[in-house]
């Protein structure tokens, strides 16, 4: 299993795009982050995906954590059952 500290080794917009694999960027965005709130961002009126990906690449605190990739499965945020199942 590989780990990546994306605060030290930031995800690029391309990394985020590959990680999402067609899923909406809003799924990876940390709407409850104090930084998102300070920017006036809300899931009710989200910016376009490209803008969300740019913001997450610039500011890793805007990315929901943890992120677990197991095979073709992506688990975003704390989901104990999903993580346990993915990691077997």
N, CA, C and O atoms as a GROMACS GRO file, in nm:
protein
  352
    1UNK      N    1   0.084  -0.117   0.000
    1UNK     CA    2   0.000   0.000   0.000
    1UNK      C    3   0.089   0.124   0.000
    1UNK      O    4   0.186   0.133   0.076
    2UNK      N    5   0.056   0.218  -0.086
    2UNK     CA    6   0.132   0.343  -0.095
    2UNK      C    7   0.056   0.453  -0.024
    2UNK      O    8  -0.067   0.460  -0.030
    3UNK      N    9   0.128   0.539   0.042
    3UNK     CA   10   0.069   0.655   0.108
    3UNK      C   11   0.127   0.780   0.045
    3UNK      O   12   0.240   0.782  -0.004
    4UNK      N   13   0.047   0.886   0.048
    4UNK     CA   14   0.093   1.014  -0.004
    4UNK      C   15   0.042   1.124   0.088
    4UNK      O   16  -0.078   1.135   0.113
    5UNK      N   17   0.133   1.203   0.135
    5UNK     CA   18   0.098   1.319   0.216
    5UNK      C   19   0.079   1.435   0.119
    5UNK      O   20   0.176   1.499   0.079
    6UNK      N   21  -0.045   1.461   0.080
    6UNK     CA   22  -0.065   1.563  -0.023
    6UNK      C   23  -0.055   1.705   0.030
    6UNK      O   24  -0.079   1.801  -0.044
    7UNK      N   25  -0.020   1.720   0.157
    7UNK     CA   26   0.015   1.853   0.207
    7UNK      C   27   0.162   1.882   0.172
    7UNK      O   28   0.199   1.997   0.147
    8UNK      N   29   0.243   1.778   0.171
    8UNK     CA   30   0.385   1.794   0.133
    8UNK      C   31   0.406   1.771  -0.015
    8UNK      O   32   0.484   1.840  -0.080
    9UNK      N   33   0.336   1.672  -0.069
    9UNK     CA   34   0.345   1.635  -0.210
    9UNK      C   35   0.207   1.659  -0.271
    9UNK      O   36   0.127   1.567  -0.288
   10UNK      N   37   0.182   1.785  -0.303
   10UNK     CA   38   0.048   1.826  -0.345
   10UNK      C   39  -0.001   1.753  -0.470
   10UNK      O   40   0.076   1.715  -0.558
   11UNK      N   41  -0.133   1.736  -0.473
   11UNK     CA   42  -0.197   1.680  -0.591
   11UNK      C   43  -0.211   1.791  -0.695
   11UNK      O   44  -0.250   1.903  -0.662
   12UNK      N   45  -0.181   1.761  -0.819
   12UNK     CA   46  -0.200   1.857  -0.927
   12UNK      C   47  -0.346   1.847  -0.974
   12UNK      O   48  -0.418   1.755  -0.935
   13UNK      N   49  -0.387   1.940  -1.057
   13UNK     CA   50  -0.521   1.932  -1.114
   13UNK      C   51  -0.536   1.802  -1.193
   13UNK      O   52  -0.642   1.739  -1.188
   14UNK      N   53  -0.432   1.761  -1.264
   14UNK     CA   54  -0.437   1.635  -1.339
   14UNK      C   55  -0.448   1.515  -1.245
   14UNK      O   56  -0.522   1.420  -1.273
   15UNK      N   57  -0.375   1.518  -1.133
   15UNK     CA   58  -0.386   1.411  -1.033
   15UNK      C   59  -0.530   1.400  -0.983
   15UNK      O   60  -0.584   1.290  -0.972
   16UNK      N   61  -0.589   1.512  -0.954
   16UNK     CA   62  -0.726   1.515  -0.902
   16UNK      C   63  -0.822   1.463  -1.007
   16UNK      O   64  -0.912   1.384  -0.976
   17UNK      N   65  -0.805   1.505  -1.130
   17UNK     CA   66  -0.891   1.460  -1.240
   17UNK      C   67  -0.882   1.308  -1.256
   17UNK      O   68  -0.984   1.241  -1.272
   18UNK      N   69  -0.759   1.254  -1.252
   18UNK     CA   70  -0.740   1.108  -1.264
   18UNK      C   71  -0.803   1.036  -1.145
   18UNK      O   72  -0.867   0.932  -1.162
   19UNK      N   73  -0.785   1.090  -1.027
   19UNK     CA   74  -0.841   1.030  -0.906
   19UNK      C   75  -0.993   1.022  -0.915
   19UNK      O   76  -1.053   0.920  -0.881
   20UNK      N   77  -1.055   1.130  -0.960
   20UNK     CA   78  -1.201   1.134  -0.969
   20UNK      C   79  -1.256   1.048  -1.082
   20UNK      O   80  -1.368   0.998  -1.074
   21UNK      N   81  -1.179   1.030  -1.188
   21UNK     CA   82  -1.219   0.945  -1.301
   21UNK      C   83  -1.363   0.969  -1.345
   21UNK      O   84  -1.442   0.875  -1.359
   22UNK      N   85  -1.397   1.095  -1.366
   22UNK     CA   86  -1.530   1.128  -1.416
   22UNK      C   87  -1.632   1.162  -1.308
   22UNK      O   88  -1.741   1.210  -1.340
   23UNK      N   89  -1.599   1.139  -1.184
   23UNK     CA   90  -1.691   1.175  -1.075
   23UNK      C   91  -1.688   1.326  -1.057
   23UNK      O   92  -1.590   1.391  -1.092
   24UNK      N   93  -1.795   1.384  -1.003
   24UNK     CA   94  -1.796   1.529  -0.981
   24UNK      C   95  -1.690   1.572  -0.879
   24UNK      O   96  -1.668   1.505  -0.778
   25UNK      N   97  -1.625   1.682  -0.906
   25UNK     CA   98  -1.522   1.734  -0.816
   25UNK      C   99  -1.580   1.768  -0.680
   25UNK      O  100  -1.509   1.764  -0.579
   26UNK      N  101  -1.708   1.800  -0.675
   26UNK     CA  102  -1.773   1.834  -0.548
   26UNK      C  103  -1.766   1.719  -0.447
   26UNK      O  104  -1.772   1.743  -0.326
   27UNK      N  105  -1.754   1.594  -0.494
   27UNK     CA  106  -1.743   1.479  -0.404
   27UNK      C  107  -1.612   1.480  -0.325
   27UNK      O  108  -1.607   1.431  -0.213
   28UNK      N  109  -1.509   1.536  -0.384
   28UNK     CA  110  -1.377   1.539  -0.320
   28UNK      C  111  -1.354   1.668  -0.241
   28UNK      O  112  -1.262   1.676  -0.159
   29UNK      N  113  -1.436   1.767  -0.265
   29UNK     CA  114  -1.419   1.899  -0.204
   29UNK      C  115  -1.469   1.898  -0.060
   29UNK      O  116  -1.576   1.844  -0.032
   30UNK      N  117  -1.392   1.956   0.030
   30UNK     CA  118  -1.427   1.962   0.172
   30UNK      C  119  -1.511   2.087   0.199
   30UNK      O  120  -1.458   2.192   0.235
   31UNK      N  121  -1.642   2.074   0.182
   31UNK     CA  122  -1.733   2.186   0.198
   31UNK      C  123  -1.735   2.239   0.340
   31UNK      O  124  -1.763   2.357   0.361
   32UNK      N  125  -1.706   2.154   0.438
   32UNK     CA  126  -1.711   2.197   0.578
   32UNK      C  127  -1.580   2.260   0.625
   32UNK      O  128  -1.570   2.306   0.739
   33UNK      N  129  -1.480   2.262   0.538
   33UNK     CA  130  -1.352   2.322   0.573
   33UNK      C  131  -1.369   2.470   0.606
   33UNK      O  132  -1.441   2.541   0.536
   34UNK      N  133  -1.303   2.516   0.713
   34UNK     CA  134  -1.309   2.660   0.743
   34UNK      C  135  -1.261   2.745   0.625
   34UNK      O  136  -1.308   2.857   0.606
   35UNK      N  137  -1.169   2.694   0.547
   35UNK     CA  138  -1.118   2.770   0.432
   35UNK      C  139  -1.224   2.782   0.323
   35UNK      O  140  -1.236   2.886   0.258
   36UNK      N  141  -1.301   2.674   0.303
   36UNK     CA  142  -1.410   2.680   0.204
   36UNK      C  143  -1.515   2.780   0.250
   36UNK      O  144  -1.568   2.858   0.171
   37UNK      N  145  -1.546   2.775   0.379
   37UNK     CA  146  -1.645   2.869   0.433
   37UNK      C  147  -1.597   3.013   0.421
   37UNK      O  148  -1.674   3.102   0.388
   38UNK      N  149  -1.468   3.035   0.449
   38UNK     CA  150  -1.412   3.169   0.439
   38UNK      C  151  -1.417   3.222   0.295
   38UNK      O  152  -1.425   3.343   0.273
   39UNK      N  153  -1.413   3.130   0.199
   39UNK     CA  154  -1.420   3.169   0.057
   39UNK      C  155  -1.565   3.187   0.011
   39UNK      O  156  -1.590   3.229  -0.102
   40UNK      N  157  -1.659   3.156   0.099
   40UNK     CA  158  -1.800   3.169   0.065
   40UNK      C  159  -1.851   3.059  -0.027
   40UNK      O  160  -1.950   3.078  -0.098
   41UNK      N  161  -1.784   2.944  -0.026
   41UNK     CA  162  -1.823   2.833  -0.114
   41UNK      C  163  -1.923   2.743  -0.044
   41UNK      O  164  -1.911   2.716   0.075
   42UNK      N  165  -2.022   2.696  -0.120
   42UNK     CA  166  -2.120   2.605  -0.062
   42UNK      C  167  -2.162   2.502  -0.166
   42UNK      O  168  -2.159   2.529  -0.286
   43UNK      N  169  -2.201   2.382  -0.119
   43UNK     CA  170  -2.243   2.278  -0.212
   43UNK      C  171  -2.376   2.310  -0.281
   43UNK      O  172  -2.409   2.250  -0.383
   44UNK      N  173  -2.451   2.405  -0.227
   44UNK     CA  174  -2.577   2.442  -0.288
   44UNK      C  175  -2.556   2.515  -0.422
   44UNK      O  176  -2.636   2.501  -0.515
   45UNK      N  177  -2.448   2.590  -0.430
   45UNK     CA  178  -2.413   2.662  -0.554
   45UNK      C  179  -2.264   2.643  -0.581
   45UNK      O  180  -2.186   2.737  -0.571
   46UNK      N  181  -2.225   2.519  -0.616
   46UNK     CA  182  -2.082   2.492  -0.634
   46UNK      C  183  -2.026   2.556  -0.761
   46UNK      O  184  -2.096   2.569  -0.862
   47UNK      N  185  -1.901   2.595  -0.754
   47UNK     CA  186  -1.834   2.640  -0.877
   47UNK      C  187  -1.821   2.522  -0.974
   47UNK      O  188  -1.842   2.408  -0.935
   48UNK      N  189  -1.787   2.550  -1.099
   48UNK     CA  190  -1.765   2.442  -1.195
   48UNK      C  191  -1.652   2.348  -1.149
   48UNK      O  192  -1.565   2.388  -1.072
   49UNK      N  193  -1.655   2.224  -1.197
   49UNK     CA  194  -1.554   2.124  -1.158
   49UNK      C  195  -1.412   2.174  -1.178
   49UNK      O  196  -1.327   2.154  -1.091
   50UNK      N  197  -1.385   2.238  -1.292
   50UNK     CA  198  -1.249   2.285  -1.319
   50UNK      C  199  -1.202   2.383  -1.211
   50UNK      O  200  -1.085   2.380  -1.171
   51UNK      N  201  -1.292   2.469  -1.165
   51UNK     CA  202  -1.257   2.565  -1.060
   51UNK      C  203  -1.233   2.494  -0.927
   51UNK      O  204  -1.138   2.528  -0.856
   52UNK      N  205  -1.317   2.397  -0.894
   52UNK     CA  206  -1.297   2.321  -0.770
   52UNK      C  207  -1.164   2.246  -0.772
   52UNK      O  208  -1.092   2.243  -0.672
   53UNK      N  209  -1.131   2.186  -0.886
   53UNK     CA  210  -1.004   2.113  -0.896
   53UNK      C  211  -0.885   2.208  -0.883
   53UNK      O  212  -0.785   2.174  -0.820
   54UNK      N  213  -0.896   2.327  -0.942
   54UNK     CA  214  -0.789   2.426  -0.930
   54UNK      C  215  -0.772   2.467  -0.784
   54UNK      O  216  -0.659   2.474  -0.734
   55UNK      N  217  -0.882   2.492  -0.716
   55UNK     CA  218  -0.876   2.532  -0.576
   55UNK      C  219  -0.815   2.422  -0.489
   55UNK      O  220  -0.733   2.451  -0.402
   56UNK      N  221  -0.854   2.297  -0.512
   56UNK     CA  222  -0.799   2.186  -0.433
   56UNK      C  223  -0.650   2.166  -0.459
   56UNK      O  224  -0.575   2.133  -0.368
   57UNK      N  225  -0.608   2.187  -0.584
   57UNK     CA  226  -0.466   2.174  -0.616
   57UNK      C  227  -0.385   2.285  -0.547
   57UNK      O  228  -0.272   2.261  -0.503
   58UNK      N  229  -0.442   2.403  -0.538
   58UNK     CA  230  -0.373   2.515  -0.473
   58UNK      C  231  -0.376   2.506  -0.321
   58UNK      O  232  -0.281   2.546  -0.254
   59UNK      N  233  -0.484   2.451  -0.267
   59UNK     CA  234  -0.504   2.449  -0.122
   59UNK      C  235  -0.551   2.311  -0.077
   59UNK      O  236  -0.671   2.284  -0.076
   60UNK      N  237  -0.457   2.223  -0.038
   60UNK     CA  238  -0.493   2.085  -0.002
   60UNK      C  239  -0.592   2.074   0.114
   60UNK      O  240  -0.657   1.970   0.129
   61UNK      N  241  -0.605   2.178   0.196
   61UNK     CA  242  -0.703   2.174   0.305
   61UNK      C  243  -0.846   2.169   0.252
   61UNK      O  244  -0.939   2.142   0.328
   62UNK      N  245  -0.864   2.195   0.124
   62UNK     CA  246  -0.997   2.190   0.063
   62UNK      C  247  -1.032   2.050   0.012
   62UNK      O  248  -1.138   2.031  -0.047
   63UNK      N  249  -0.944   1.954   0.034
   63UNK     CA  250  -0.968   1.816  -0.009
   63UNK      C  251  -1.018   1.734   0.109
   63UNK      O  252  -0.958   1.735   0.216
   64UNK      N  253  -1.131   1.663   0.088
   64UNK     CA  254  -1.182   1.576   0.193
   64UNK      C  255  -1.083   1.464   0.220
   64UNK      O  256  -1.016   1.415   0.129
   65UNK      N  257  -1.075   1.425   0.346
   65UNK     CA  258  -0.982   1.321   0.386
   65UNK      C  259  -1.054   1.222   0.475
   65UNK      O  260  -1.153   1.256   0.539
   66UNK      N  261  -1.005   1.101   0.480
   66UNK     CA  262  -0.897   1.044   0.400
   66UNK      C  263  -0.946   1.006   0.260
   66UNK      O  264  -1.066   1.003   0.232
   67UNK      N  265  -0.850   0.978   0.175
   67UNK     CA  266  -0.878   0.927   0.041
   67UNK      C  267  -0.814   0.790   0.035
   67UNK      O  268  -0.694   0.775   0.061
   68UNK      N  269  -0.892   0.690   0.000
   68UNK     CA  270  -0.840   0.554  -0.013
   68UNK      C  271  -0.870   0.506  -0.154
   68UNK      O  272  -0.985   0.511  -0.199
   69UNK      N  273  -0.767   0.460  -0.223
   69UNK     CA  274  -0.784   0.400  -0.356
   69UNK      C  275  -0.744   0.254  -0.342
   69UNK      O  276  -0.631   0.222  -0.307
   70UNK      N  277  -0.840   0.167  -0.370
   70UNK     CA  278  -0.816   0.023  -0.363
   70UNK      C  279  -0.864  -0.037  -0.495
   70UNK      O  280  -0.984  -0.053  -0.517
   71UNK      N  281  -0.768  -0.069  -0.582
   71UNK     CA  282  -0.805  -0.117  -0.716
   71UNK      C  283  -0.874  -0.005  -0.791
   71UNK      O  284  -0.819   0.103  -0.807
   72UNK      N  285  -0.996  -0.032  -0.836
   72UNK     CA  286  -1.071   0.070  -0.909
   72UNK      C  287  -1.170   0.142  -0.818
   72UNK      O  288  -1.255   0.218  -0.865
   73UNK      N  289  -1.159   0.119  -0.690
   73UNK     CA  290  -1.250   0.177  -0.592
   73UNK      C  291  -1.190   0.301  -0.526
   73UNK      O  292  -1.075   0.300  -0.482
   74UNK      N  293  -1.270   0.408  -0.519
   74UNK     CA  294  -1.228   0.533  -0.456
   74UNK      C  295  -1.320   0.560  -0.338
   74UNK      O  296  -1.442   0.568  -0.353
   75UNK      N  297  -1.261   0.573  -0.220
   75UNK     CA  298  -1.337   0.604  -0.099
   75UNK      C  299  -1.289   0.741  -0.051
   75UNK      O  300  -1.171   0.762  -0.026
   76UNK      N  301  -1.385   0.833  -0.040
   76UNK     CA  302  -1.354   0.970  -0.001
   76UNK      C  303  -1.418   0.998   0.134
   76UNK      O  304  -1.538   0.976   0.152
   77UNK      N  305  -1.339   1.046   0.228
   77UNK     CA  306  -1.391   1.076   0.360
   77UNK      C  307  -1.393   0.952   0.447
   77UNK      O  308  -1.367   0.841   0.400
   78UNK      N  309  -1.423   0.971   0.574
   78UNK     CA  310  -1.419   0.860   0.668
   78UNK      C  311  -1.540   0.770   0.647
   78UNK      O  312  -1.654   0.810   0.672
   79UNK      N  313  -1.514   0.651   0.600
   79UNK     CA  314  -1.616   0.548   0.577
   79UNK      C  315  -1.554   0.417   0.624
   79UNK      O  316  -1.499   0.341   0.544
   80UNK      N  317  -1.563   0.392   0.754
   80UNK     CA  318  -1.495   0.275   0.814
   80UNK      C  319  -1.532   0.146   0.744
   80UNK      O  320  -1.445   0.065   0.710
   81UNK      N  321  -1.660   0.125   0.722
   81UNK     CA  322  -1.704   0.002   0.656
   81UNK      C  323  -1.645  -0.009   0.515
   81UNK      O  324  -1.593  -0.114   0.476
   82UNK      N  325  -1.655   0.099   0.438
   82UNK     CA  326  -1.604   0.099   0.302
   82UNK      C  327  -1.454   0.077   0.298
   82UNK      O  328  -1.404   0.004   0.212
   83UNK      N  329  -1.381   0.139   0.390
   83UNK     CA  330  -1.235   0.123   0.395
   83UNK      C  331  -1.200  -0.020   0.435
   83UNK      O  332  -1.112  -0.081   0.376
   84UNK      N  333  -1.269  -0.073   0.537
   84UNK     CA  334  -1.243  -0.210   0.580
   84UNK      C  335  -1.268  -0.309   0.465
   84UNK      O  336  -1.189  -0.401   0.444
   85UNK      N  337  -1.377  -0.290   0.392
   85UNK     CA  338  -1.409  -0.378   0.280
   85UNK      C  339  -1.305  -0.367   0.169
   85UNK      O  340  -1.262  -0.467   0.113
   86UNK      N  341  -1.265  -0.243   0.137
   86UNK     CA  342  -1.169  -0.221   0.030
   86UNK      C  343  -1.031  -0.279   0.062
   86UNK      O  344  -0.963  -0.332  -0.025
   87UNK      N  345  -0.992  -0.268   0.189
   87UNK     CA  346  -0.859  -0.315   0.227
   87UNK      C  347  -0.858  -0.461   0.272
   87UNK      O  348  -0.753  -0.520   0.293
   88UNK      N  349  -0.978  -0.517   0.285
   88UNK     CA  350  -0.990  -0.659   0.317
   88UNK      C  351  -0.936  -0.695   0.450
   88UNK      O  352  -0.940  -0.811   0.490
   0.00000   0.00000   0.00000
